Amino acid sequence: MAQWRSAGLLLACGALAACAGGPRFESAEAKGMPFDRGIAEIPEAYRGLWADKPESCGVTRDFGRQAHIAASAIGEARVTEVWGYSDHPAVIVWVDFDEPRPIQVFLDLSLDGQYLSIARSQKNPEIMVRCPAG
């Protein structure tokens, strides 16, 4: 269930940008180098159902994109390793998509925790919105 890998990118406002109502993320330059390596699972703050737009939350038809993030999986892809930053709300996750080697996925939470930047590289992230629980 890796619908989030489909094409189509959304743009996000940077932490210093003046975007009315858009998600705000901490400056990428503030990340530095990963500090916590070999974390056992994806941190709680990242877990749940995320979608490309609110109306895609919980929809079972093929409309929009969703990503279900659990402690040890993204969709049906098993997490093999997690790295975190000591002072930045982002993690790097290695997942096994049945490819020759695990793939890096970058996850970054918005300042309010309601948006998730998700990307297979640090460029061109897709912005997902947190779906209501339940």
C-alpha positions as CSV (number, residue, x, y, z in Angstrom):
1,M,0.0,0.0,0.0
2,A,2.5,2.6,-1.1
3,Q,0.1,4.9,-2.8
4,W,2.3,7.9,-1.6
5,R,4.9,6.9,-4.1
6,S,2.6,7.9,-7.0
7,A,3.5,10.9,-9.1
8,G,2.3,14.4,-8.3
9,L,4.0,16.8,-5.9
10,L,2.5,19.3,-3.6
11,L,4.4,22.4,-2.5
12,A,4.8,23.4,1.2
13,C,5.7,26.7,2.8
14,G,9.1,26.9,4.4
15,A,9.4,27.8,8.1
16,L,10.2,31.4,7.1
17,A,7.8,31.7,4.3
18,A,4.7,33.9,4.7
19,C,2.0,31.5,3.4
20,A,-1.4,32.0,4.7
21,G,-2.9,28.8,6.0
22,G,-0.2,26.5,4.5
23,P,1.8,23.9,6.5
24,R,5.0,25.3,8.0
25,F,8.1,23.2,8.5
26,E,11.3,23.9,10.3
27,S,14.1,25.1,8.1
28,A,15.9,22.2,6.3
29,E,19.2,23.9,7.0
30,A,18.5,23.5,10.8
31,K,18.6,19.7,10.6
32,G,22.3,19.1,10.7
33,M,23.4,15.5,10.7
34,P,21.3,12.5,12.0
35,F,22.1,12.0,15.6
36,D,20.1,9.0,16.9
37,R,20.8,6.0,14.7
38,G,19.3,2.6,14.9
39,I,16.0,3.6,16.6
40,A,13.9,0.5,17.0
41,E,10.7,2.0,15.4
42,I,9.1,5.0,13.9
43,P,8.3,7.5,16.6
44,E,4.7,7.8,17.7
45,A,4.2,11.4,16.4
46,Y,4.6,10.1,12.8
47,R,2.2,7.2,13.1
48,G,-1.3,7.1,11.7
49,L,-3.1,7.6,8.4
50,W,-1.9,10.4,6.2
51,A,-3.5,11.6,2.9
52,D,-2.7,14.0,0.1
53,K,-5.9,16.0,1.0
54,P,-8.5,15.8,3.8
55,E,-11.2,14.3,1.5
56,S,-8.9,11.4,0.7
57,C,-8.8,10.3,4.4
58,G,-10.3,6.8,4.8
59,V,-11.4,6.6,1.2
60,T,-11.1,3.1,-0.1
61,R,-11.7,3.9,-3.8
62,D,-8.8,4.9,-6.0
63,F,-9.1,8.7,-5.3
64,G,-6.1,10.5,-3.8
65,R,-3.1,9.0,-2.0
66,Q,-2.8,7.7,1.5
67,A,0.1,6.5,3.6
68,H,-0.4,4.4,6.7
69,I,2.6,4.7,9.0
70,A,2.9,2.2,11.9
71,A,5.7,1.6,14.3
72,S,7.5,-0.9,12.0
73,A,5.9,-0.3,8.6
74,I,5.0,2.2,6.0
75,G,2.0,0.7,4.2
76,E,3.0,-2.9,3.7
77,A,6.7,-2.1,3.5
78,R,8.7,-3.3,6.5
79,V,10.9,-0.7,8.3
80,T,14.5,-2.0,8.6
81,E,16.1,1.0,10.3
82,V,15.2,4.5,11.6
83,W,17.5,7.5,12.2
84,G,16.5,10.6,14.0
85,Y,17.7,14.1,14.7
86,S,18.3,15.3,18.2
87,D,16.9,18.8,17.6
88,H,14.7,18.5,14.5
89,P,11.3,16.8,14.0
90,A,12.4,14.6,11.1
91,V,13.5,11.0,10.7
92,I,15.1,8.9,8.0
93,V,13.5,5.5,7.6
94,W,14.8,2.6,5.6
95,V,12.0,0.4,4.2
96,D,12.0,-2.9,2.4
97,F,9.9,-2.6,-0.8
98,D,11.0,-6.0,-2.1
99,E,13.8,-4.3,-4.0
100,P,17.4,-5.4,-3.9
101,R,18.2,-3.1,-1.0
102,P,16.1,-1.0,1.5
103,I,15.0,2.4,0.3
104,Q,15.5,5.7,2.3
105,V,12.3,7.6,3.1
106,F,12.5,11.0,4.6
107,L,9.7,12.0,7.0
108,D,9.4,15.5,8.4
109,L,6.6,16.8,10.6
110,S,5.1,20.3,10.3
111,L,5.5,22.6,13.3
112,D,1.9,21.9,14.3
113,G,2.2,18.1,13.7
114,Q,-0.7,18.0,11.3
115,Y,1.3,17.7,8.0
116,L,3.9,15.3,7.0
117,S,6.5,15.8,4.3
118,I,7.4,12.4,2.8
119,A,9.9,11.8,0.1
120,R,12.3,9.1,-1.3
121,S,15.0,11.8,-1.5
122,Q,15.4,15.1,0.3
123,K,14.1,16.8,-2.8
124,N,10.5,17.0,-4.1
125,P,8.6,15.9,-1.0
126,E,4.9,15.3,-1.1
127,I,2.9,16.9,1.7
128,M,0.4,14.8,3.4
129,V,-2.3,15.8,5.9
130,R,-3.0,13.9,9.1
131,C,-6.3,12.0,8.9
132,P,-8.6,12.0,12.0
133,A,-8.2,8.9,14.1
134,G,-11.0,6.3,14.1
